[in-house]
């Protein structure tokens, strides 16, 4: 026998050991004394408050071990060390303390008291004596049976722990004739729990900051026990950062501090938040981030219209599909971004009141149009693939993010096209000449036909400034002659005012066209002017000599001056 048990024996019992009484007799005396102390035959004990914590009140109940009473049982009443309370002992708990109650619970002594308690529905105190098939045996003055389903515990191991403890039960059957008594502990526990919840629910107010214990986890949040009542901590209120699963942050049994966000009296529900106890991540963001800043972030999710990127803990911005690529039209953000991707973005805009941030993905890659004018100046030749068609032209990819357009009239020179696809196909590599660049509108005009050599190109290649050539005057107007130097090559030339004689051929004048063609051909090839008789004044239809004063192949221009006859 331990020293503690020996100390709890009454002096007379201790003295009996010296008279060589049997150990069995001694232990029986101990049990009787202990039972009297634990229950005091159903009488309440005048206890003195020794210590008060957030959850429990420790009491001196006259035993070697203190009694413990839940603070919630005080229903809001405040006690201090030295105060006295009337309590009843419910037996020892796992920690060795006596669990006590403010309720007076009778311990039946005979069948009449059992019958009275049964008829009035009054709870009674009993001692669990053993585990039997289907439940437990309980001593409530007589031997009673407690079904396992009404024991208030979940499995056989917990039932074993009840053996030897005092429990408060309700009598559900009392048959003195058959000595059949059935008791129910679960209904008593449920009633106590309901009472505690109702009391505790009334004590919780919106805005309170309380400490609780994580009781269970779900995909949508965590249930937190708040001293007799549960509250829901939704996944969105755990952290300012996006939480994929509550188990990534919390563990069952964790002691956490939460803020009461909502108390629904009708449904008896309490909403809790953890993040509300921390500074909001958007506070002071205008001092940390500016439009144009380059940031590294993590993609949290993608929608049809854009992707969300966390650039700071709890701070997300959105990349619209139109800001994802210079080169192609993005239809869905998920085609470019995936959750978990690390990306570099540029801040395009910040709205602190709405807590919104616009981000650009393509801007972080650099704008390809910045250097287009320098890389592909007007007049240069590019090579690229035909990317798409419209009815008025074809688009050619010059480089990543840069497209040029060839108008349908600039594709071929020798025929008229009804549609660009009559001459080109998507994916075909073509060469084109850059005609014009508009960086602001991100447009580049191209021409294929201007890379095909023409009669004018050949003429310029075969002649030099200063050469004297022959040409036929097509017409003269306001002192300016339109001179034909070859097939399709017509150039304007200013004629000396005194020498101009604007004489048009008469209607009746007949021309030998075949002879004229033969003559012009000879003259275009450098033959001397015809020796036929002609007027000194220039006239339409005349062949005359002209000196080349300017040649520009790029601009496709020729400058002339008349040579005196």
Legacy VTK file of the C-alpha trace (Angstrom):
# vtk DataFile Version 3.0
C-alpha trace
ASCII
DATASET POLYDATA
POINTS 565 float
0.000 0.000 0.000
1.330 3.416 -0.925
2.201 6.091 1.637
-0.602 8.290 0.214
-3.189 5.618 0.777
-1.847 4.922 4.233
-2.098 8.586 5.081
-5.750 8.660 3.987
-6.656 5.814 6.387
-8.296 6.862 9.618
-6.061 6.532 12.738
-8.091 3.601 14.070
-7.518 1.719 10.826
-3.791 2.352 10.896
-3.644 1.134 14.471
-5.393 -2.064 13.443
-2.359 -3.095 11.411
-0.382 -3.345 14.603
-2.890 -5.973 15.814
-2.020 -8.109 12.795
-5.385 -7.685 11.031
-5.505 -9.112 7.515
-4.646 -6.898 4.543
-8.121 -7.512 3.119
-9.730 -6.059 6.226
-7.449 -3.079 6.154
-8.194 -2.377 2.440
-11.942 -2.654 3.028
-11.662 -0.024 5.714
-9.690 2.185 3.311
-12.343 1.834 0.588
-15.102 2.741 3.013
-13.216 5.812 4.205
-12.347 6.867 0.644
-15.917 6.492 -0.566
-17.177 8.581 2.314
-14.682 11.321 1.457
-15.382 11.253 -2.297
-19.137 11.373 -2.105
-19.851 12.278 1.484
-22.973 10.131 1.106
-24.415 12.622 -1.405
-23.851 15.656 0.787
-22.339 18.804 -0.604
-18.863 19.815 0.460
-17.950 23.331 1.570
-14.860 23.968 -0.558
-12.376 26.844 -0.521
-10.998 28.371 -3.733
-7.244 27.834 -3.891
-6.348 28.960 -7.421
-8.157 30.279 -10.522
-6.897 29.803 -14.110
-8.466 30.694 -17.468
-10.220 27.341 -17.623
-10.427 25.873 -14.094
-11.014 26.685 -10.426
-8.952 24.601 -7.968
-10.635 23.938 -4.611
-9.661 22.613 -1.215
-12.391 20.023 -0.568
-10.882 18.576 2.619
-9.066 15.751 0.858
-5.377 15.336 0.290
-5.992 16.024 -3.444
-7.706 19.196 -4.625
-10.965 19.368 -6.497
-11.274 21.046 -9.889
-14.299 22.913 -11.269
-14.583 24.264 -14.863
-14.751 28.080 -14.969
-17.643 27.736 -17.405
-19.697 26.109 -14.622
-19.670 29.420 -12.726
-21.913 30.972 -15.420
-20.003 34.223 -15.449
-19.588 34.474 -11.690
-16.132 35.649 -10.595
-14.335 33.929 -7.730
-10.999 34.554 -6.072
-8.694 32.507 -3.824
-10.274 32.311 -0.355
-13.899 32.297 -1.612
-16.043 29.293 -0.635
-18.391 27.212 -2.779
-20.788 24.338 -2.125
-19.816 21.445 -4.428
-20.375 17.733 -4.895
-17.571 15.331 -5.755
-17.882 13.380 -9.016
-14.742 11.253 -8.548
-11.148 11.550 -9.650
-10.122 12.444 -13.176
-7.156 11.206 -15.205
-4.893 13.876 -13.753
-5.612 12.727 -10.178
-7.820 15.689 -9.185
-11.383 15.324 -7.982
-13.936 16.547 -10.506
-16.573 18.528 -8.636
-19.937 20.005 -9.510
-22.021 22.853 -8.188
-25.082 20.613 -8.524
-26.219 18.551 -5.588
-26.548 14.969 -6.805
-28.166 12.404 -4.567
-26.659 8.988 -3.943
-29.524 6.464 -3.613
-29.539 4.354 -0.455
-32.542 2.087 -1.063
-35.244 1.113 -3.541
-37.599 3.850 -2.416
-35.058 6.580 -3.159
-34.333 4.954 -6.523
-38.012 4.846 -7.401
-38.471 8.471 -6.415
-35.472 9.588 -8.494
-36.794 7.577 -11.454
-40.283 9.093 -11.237
-38.976 12.637 -10.883
-36.233 12.222 -13.504
-33.604 13.287 -11.017
-29.971 12.379 -11.867
-28.173 10.181 -9.313
-24.562 9.342 -8.601
-23.199 5.845 -9.074
-19.881 4.051 -9.277
-18.912 2.054 -12.358
-17.990 -1.413 -11.132
-17.157 -3.343 -14.273
-17.453 -3.979 -18.005
-19.958 -6.628 -19.085
-21.357 -7.803 -22.388
-23.166 -4.890 -24.003
-22.220 -2.287 -21.433
-21.194 -1.549 -17.868
-22.362 -2.330 -14.345
-22.980 0.625 -12.072
-23.539 0.665 -8.304
-26.346 3.138 -7.574
-27.197 1.616 -4.212
-28.142 -1.516 -6.128
-26.529 -3.123 -9.125
-27.608 -1.349 -12.336
-26.853 -1.880 -16.023
-25.626 0.887 -18.347
-25.821 0.040 -22.109
-22.611 0.819 -23.987
-24.542 3.134 -26.325
-25.646 5.210 -23.317
-22.254 5.364 -21.609
-21.118 8.536 -23.334
-17.877 6.962 -24.578
-16.986 5.672 -28.031
-15.055 2.437 -27.630
-14.157 -0.399 -25.299
-10.886 1.225 -24.208
-12.749 4.296 -22.938
-15.306 2.098 -21.219
-12.499 0.370 -19.315
-11.310 3.763 -18.077
-14.730 4.384 -16.496
-14.408 1.411 -14.175
-13.909 2.634 -10.608
-15.038 6.189 -11.330
-18.131 7.975 -10.130
-20.653 8.993 -12.768
-23.880 10.978 -12.804
-26.669 9.042 -14.506
-30.396 9.068 -15.146
-32.566 6.111 -14.237
-34.392 4.815 -17.325
-35.811 1.640 -15.710
-36.436 0.650 -12.092
-38.068 -2.720 -11.436
-37.800 -3.597 -7.763
-39.493 -6.976 -8.216
-36.953 -8.190 -10.756
-34.191 -6.053 -9.285
-33.711 -4.652 -12.774
-32.270 -1.150 -12.990
-31.038 0.510 -16.183
-29.189 3.839 -16.202
-28.177 6.383 -18.843
-25.076 8.574 -18.594
-25.116 9.921 -22.160
-28.327 11.951 -21.738
-26.849 13.632 -18.651
-23.651 14.515 -20.538
-25.660 15.841 -23.492
-27.811 17.981 -21.203
-24.707 19.363 -19.497
-23.097 20.026 -22.866
-26.204 21.785 -24.155
-26.415 23.894 -21.036
-22.729 24.773 -21.270
-23.056 25.650 -24.952
-26.054 27.886 -24.396
-24.328 29.633 -21.534
-21.066 29.986 -23.437
-22.845 31.115 -26.590
-24.371 33.972 -24.657
-20.939 35.000 -23.417
-19.355 35.284 -26.890
-19.663 38.650 -28.643
-18.638 39.877 -32.072
-15.238 41.506 -31.924
-14.006 39.441 -28.972
-10.498 38.003 -29.185
-10.509 34.535 -27.635
-8.271 31.498 -27.316
-9.506 28.157 -28.584
-8.419 24.651 -29.486
-8.558 23.260 -33.009
-11.030 20.363 -32.685
-11.265 19.179 -36.289
-10.274 20.141 -39.831
-12.253 20.169 -43.073
-11.498 21.226 -46.640
-13.353 24.497 -46.050
-11.917 25.400 -42.644
-11.352 24.392 -39.014
-13.695 23.932 -36.062
-12.353 25.586 -32.933
-13.563 24.717 -29.420
-14.084 27.831 -27.292
-14.682 26.416 -23.839
-17.919 24.564 -24.457
-18.983 25.935 -27.825
-17.503 25.531 -31.317
-16.771 28.216 -33.886
-15.900 27.873 -37.569
-12.644 29.328 -38.827
-13.209 29.484 -42.589
-10.250 28.746 -44.848
-10.421 32.281 -46.274
-10.009 33.749 -42.775
-6.981 31.717 -41.714
-4.356 33.883 -43.423
-4.080 36.885 -45.713
-2.136 34.555 -47.991
-4.095 32.051 -50.051
-4.375 28.749 -48.166
-4.884 25.617 -50.266
-5.850 23.384 -47.332
-6.333 24.197 -43.621
-4.072 21.277 -42.715
-1.182 23.156 -44.339
-1.425 25.706 -41.518
-3.263 24.082 -38.584
-3.156 20.806 -36.659
-5.855 19.269 -34.468
-5.071 20.203 -30.870
-3.395 23.533 -31.693
-4.104 26.363 -29.273
-4.845 29.442 -31.371
-6.010 32.997 -30.826
-8.948 34.069 -32.971
-11.305 36.995 -33.398
-15.078 36.508 -33.266
-16.346 37.793 -36.627
-20.007 36.847 -36.425
-22.455 35.387 -33.899
-25.668 34.000 -35.423
-28.148 33.629 -32.567
-30.735 31.874 -34.754
-28.482 29.088 -36.029
-26.148 29.109 -33.003
-23.140 29.556 -35.250
-19.971 31.493 -34.551
-17.646 32.727 -37.288
-13.975 33.156 -36.426
-10.925 34.729 -38.050
-7.170 34.487 -37.526
-5.939 36.856 -40.220
-7.990 39.707 -38.758
-5.537 39.809 -35.831
-2.675 40.603 -38.238
-1.965 43.838 -40.181
-3.654 43.944 -43.590
-1.038 43.291 -46.303
-2.376 46.174 -48.413
-1.674 48.701 -45.653
1.056 51.079 -46.870
1.331 49.344 -50.223
1.526 52.688 -52.048
4.827 53.272 -50.258
6.210 49.887 -51.346
5.005 49.492 -54.915
4.782 51.867 -57.857
3.462 51.633 -61.410
6.276 50.343 -63.611
7.898 48.212 -60.886
9.125 44.795 -61.974
8.077 42.081 -59.496
8.526 38.350 -59.119
5.372 36.503 -58.121
3.615 33.140 -57.982
0.528 32.273 -60.005
-2.286 31.358 -57.580
-5.045 30.621 -60.084
-6.054 31.126 -63.700
-9.481 32.081 -65.087
-10.737 32.573 -68.625
-10.100 36.317 -68.506
-6.814 36.449 -66.599
-4.367 34.981 -64.123
-3.856 35.993 -60.476
-0.299 36.440 -59.230
0.731 36.857 -55.579
3.503 39.468 -55.533
3.681 39.824 -51.732
2.227 37.657 -48.947
-1.502 38.374 -49.151
-1.191 40.798 -52.089
-2.444 39.581 -55.464
-2.629 41.275 -58.825
-4.282 40.184 -62.061
-2.706 39.722 -65.484
-5.441 40.191 -68.094
-5.266 37.920 -71.140
-4.567 40.982 -73.296
-1.381 41.638 -71.288
0.136 38.163 -71.671
1.735 38.123 -75.106
2.936 40.526 -77.774
2.978 37.821 -80.429
-0.400 36.119 -80.244
-3.937 36.625 -79.019
-4.411 34.647 -75.799
-7.931 33.274 -75.439
-7.606 31.650 -71.991
-5.166 32.535 -69.218
-4.617 28.826 -68.534
-3.001 28.535 -71.989
-0.120 30.643 -70.665
-0.189 30.488 -66.845
-0.477 27.569 -64.427
-0.999 27.668 -60.645
2.369 27.538 -58.923
4.301 29.111 -61.813
6.882 31.730 -60.839
6.638 34.696 -63.190
8.088 38.164 -63.666
5.481 40.919 -64.067
5.259 44.696 -64.397
2.869 46.784 -62.257
0.469 48.542 -64.661
-1.908 50.044 -62.107
-2.795 50.012 -58.387
-6.175 50.810 -56.788
-5.700 50.878 -53.013
-9.401 51.496 -52.123
-10.511 48.506 -54.206
-7.392 46.506 -53.323
-6.768 45.710 -56.969
-3.571 45.602 -58.958
-3.194 45.300 -62.728
-0.103 43.431 -63.862
1.526 42.870 -67.237
3.327 39.714 -68.271
4.319 40.740 -71.792
5.723 44.079 -70.572
8.247 42.177 -68.436
9.529 40.521 -71.615
10.221 43.903 -73.262
8.235 45.663 -75.972
9.487 44.387 -79.355
8.173 47.544 -81.056
10.682 49.699 -79.183
13.451 48.817 -81.650
11.395 48.118 -84.777
12.155 51.421 -86.501
15.883 50.970 -85.956
15.954 47.297 -86.923
13.606 47.525 -89.914
13.748 51.053 -91.360
11.560 52.056 -94.299
13.072 50.727 -97.524
14.704 47.695 -95.882
13.810 44.134 -96.783
12.350 41.689 -94.259
11.677 37.967 -94.361
8.877 36.289 -92.415
6.050 33.777 -92.363
2.512 34.557 -93.462
0.476 34.287 -90.249
-3.085 35.143 -91.324
-5.284 36.714 -93.992
-7.966 39.367 -94.196
-9.899 40.330 -97.289
-7.643 43.359 -97.767
-4.230 41.796 -97.181
-1.901 39.310 -95.517
-0.152 39.541 -92.117
3.487 38.495 -91.900
5.346 37.719 -88.648
8.531 39.759 -88.841
9.803 38.632 -85.412
8.312 37.613 -82.043
5.626 40.172 -81.247
5.972 42.135 -84.504
3.663 41.702 -87.494
3.570 43.588 -90.769
0.746 43.809 -93.305
1.012 43.421 -97.088
-1.946 45.100 -98.755
-3.545 42.988 -101.465
-2.446 45.577 -104.053
1.206 45.150 -102.964
1.436 41.374 -103.355
1.914 41.019 -107.137
2.394 43.564 -109.896
1.166 41.759 -112.984
-2.437 40.953 -112.041
-5.333 41.889 -109.802
-6.078 39.522 -106.868
-9.520 38.826 -105.439
-8.061 37.531 -102.135
-4.523 37.276 -100.696
-4.880 33.479 -100.588
-4.902 33.513 -104.409
-1.141 34.137 -104.266
-0.058 33.209 -100.712
-0.643 30.514 -98.080
-0.417 30.605 -94.262
3.060 29.539 -93.110
4.730 30.543 -96.388
8.041 32.386 -95.976
8.093 35.576 -98.030
10.321 38.579 -98.568
8.884 42.065 -98.517
9.958 45.649 -98.552
9.215 47.890 -95.550
7.171 50.835 -96.768
6.165 52.528 -93.512
6.273 52.012 -89.706
3.816 53.483 -87.192
5.158 52.571 -83.745
2.299 54.187 -81.813
-0.306 52.156 -83.675
2.052 49.143 -83.920
1.646 48.920 -87.668
4.129 48.047 -90.383
3.243 48.350 -94.085
5.003 45.947 -96.427
5.188 45.315 -100.179
6.202 42.227 -102.089
5.732 43.557 -105.567
8.176 46.420 -105.029
10.982 43.872 -104.691
10.226 42.619 -108.244
12.470 44.431 -110.804
10.590 46.804 -113.209
11.477 48.551 -116.447
12.325 51.663 -114.449
14.706 49.622 -112.234
16.453 48.250 -115.315
16.680 51.747 -116.866
18.286 53.156 -113.702
20.714 50.226 -113.547
21.772 50.759 -117.183
22.256 54.543 -117.039
24.158 57.151 -115.042
23.626 60.798 -114.218
24.798 62.895 -117.180
23.795 60.415 -119.865
21.883 61.852 -122.835
18.896 59.739 -123.790
16.056 60.044 -126.267
12.432 60.293 -125.254
9.044 60.886 -126.830
7.044 63.857 -125.663
3.604 62.508 -124.749
2.107 65.870 -123.879
3.067 69.379 -122.829
1.102 71.337 -120.257
2.009 74.552 -118.474
5.585 74.299 -119.707
6.074 70.779 -118.344
6.473 67.881 -120.736
5.559 64.277 -119.961
8.379 62.287 -121.542
8.263 58.548 -122.266
11.757 57.038 -122.001
10.671 53.427 -122.415
7.733 51.105 -121.968
6.001 52.158 -118.768
8.673 54.786 -117.959
7.230 58.277 -118.026
9.034 61.263 -116.496
8.110 64.927 -116.238
10.562 67.494 -117.572
10.405 71.297 -117.476
10.848 72.797 -120.951
12.358 76.222 -121.686
9.492 78.702 -121.954
10.702 80.209 -125.288
11.088 76.823 -126.894
7.698 75.465 -125.889
5.163 75.390 -128.624
2.128 73.595 -127.452
1.046 72.119 -130.718
-1.164 69.085 -130.595
-1.532 66.849 -133.613
-4.569 67.757 -135.734
-7.464 65.371 -135.914
-6.824 64.764 -139.598
-3.121 64.031 -139.052
-2.379 60.358 -139.642
0.468 58.538 -137.971
2.196 55.415 -139.080
2.164 53.675 -135.706
4.371 50.765 -136.760
6.989 53.163 -138.115
6.788 55.267 -134.950
7.307 52.191 -132.767
10.356 51.150 -134.781
11.758 54.650 -134.505
11.177 54.872 -130.726
12.787 51.494 -130.178
15.878 52.619 -131.981
15.942 55.899 -130.079
15.473 54.203 -126.622
18.479 52.034 -127.364
20.698 55.103 -127.730
20.468 55.847 -131.442
20.962 59.444 -132.538
17.872 61.563 -133.015
16.137 61.073 -136.303
17.394 63.218 -139.147
13.875 63.728 -140.322
12.717 67.208 -140.600
11.172 68.593 -137.437
10.129 71.883 -135.909
12.529 73.517 -133.421
9.701 73.976 -130.884
8.934 70.861 -128.798
5.665 69.230 -129.665
3.646 66.265 -128.474
4.756 63.163 -130.352
8.290 64.511 -130.989
11.414 62.506 -130.219
13.912 64.705 -128.459
17.138 64.396 -126.470
17.241 64.695 -122.693
20.049 64.619 -120.148
19.698 62.535 -116.948
20.240 64.864 -113.984
19.092 62.530 -111.212
18.550 58.796 -110.661
17.110 57.255 -107.429
16.344 53.547 -107.554
14.930 53.452 -104.037
12.488 56.276 -104.680
12.049 55.111 -108.263
12.570 58.640 -109.563
14.347 60.105 -112.618
15.158 63.791 -113.194
15.594 65.145 -116.750
16.542 68.324 -118.571
15.942 69.022 -122.224
18.943 69.153 -124.554
18.868 71.900 -127.193
18.446 70.585 -130.751
LINES 1 566
565 0 1 2 3 4 5 6 7 8 9 10 11 12 13 14 15 16 17 18 19 20 21 22 23 24 25 26 27 28 29 30 31 32 33 34 35 36 37 38 39 40 41 42 43 44 45 46 47 48 49 50 51 52 53 54 55 56 57 58 59 60 61 62 63 64 65 66 67 68 69 70 71 72 73 74 75 76 77 78 79 80 81 82 83 84 85 86 87 88 89 90 91 92 93 94 95 96 97 98 99 100 101 102 103 104 105 106 107 108 109 110 111 112 113 114 115 116 117 118 119 120 121 122 123 124 125 126 127 128 129 130 131 132 133 134 135 136 137 138 139 140 141 142 143 144 145 146 147 148 149 150 151 152 153 154 155 156 157 158 159 160 161 162 163 164 165 166 167 168 169 170 171 172 173 174 175 176 177 178 179 180 181 182 183 184 185 186 187 188 189 190 191 192 193 194 195 196 197 198 199 200 201 202 203 204 205 206 207 208 209 210 211 212 213 214 215 216 217 218 219 220 221 222 223 224 225 226 227 228 229 230 231 232 233 234 235 236 237 238 239 240 241 242 243 244 245 246 247 248 249 250 251 252 253 254 255 256 257 258 259 260 261 262 263 264 265 266 267 268 269 270 271 272 273 274 275 276 277 278 279 280 281 282 283 284 285 286 287 288 289 290 291 292 293 294 295 296 297 298 299 300 301 302 303 304 305 306 307 308 309 310 311 312 313 314 315 316 317 318 319 320 321 322 323 324 325 326 327 328 329 330 331 332 333 334 335 336 337 338 339 340 341 342 343 344 345 346 347 348 349 350 351 352 353 354 355 356 357 358 359 360 361 362 363 364 365 366 367 368 369 370 371 372 373 374 375 376 377 378 379 380 381 382 383 384 385 386 387 388 389 390 391 392 393 394 395 396 397 398 399 400 401 402 403 404 405 406 407 408 409 410 411 412 413 414 415 416 417 418 419 420 421 422 423 424 425 426 427 428 429 430 431 432 433 434 435 436 437 438 439 440 441 442 443 444 445 446 447 448 449 450 451 452 453 454 455 456 457 458 459 460 461 462 463 464 465 466 467 468 469 470 471 472 473 474 475 476 477 478 479 480 481 482 483 484 485 486 487 488 489 490 491 492 493 494 495 496 497 498 499 500 501 502 503 504 505 506 507 508 509 510 511 512 513 514 515 516 517 518 519 520 521 522 523 524 525 526 527 528 529 530 531 532 533 534 535 536 537 538 539 540 541 542 543 544 545 546 547 548 549 550 551 552 553 554 555 556 557 558 559 560 561 562 563 564
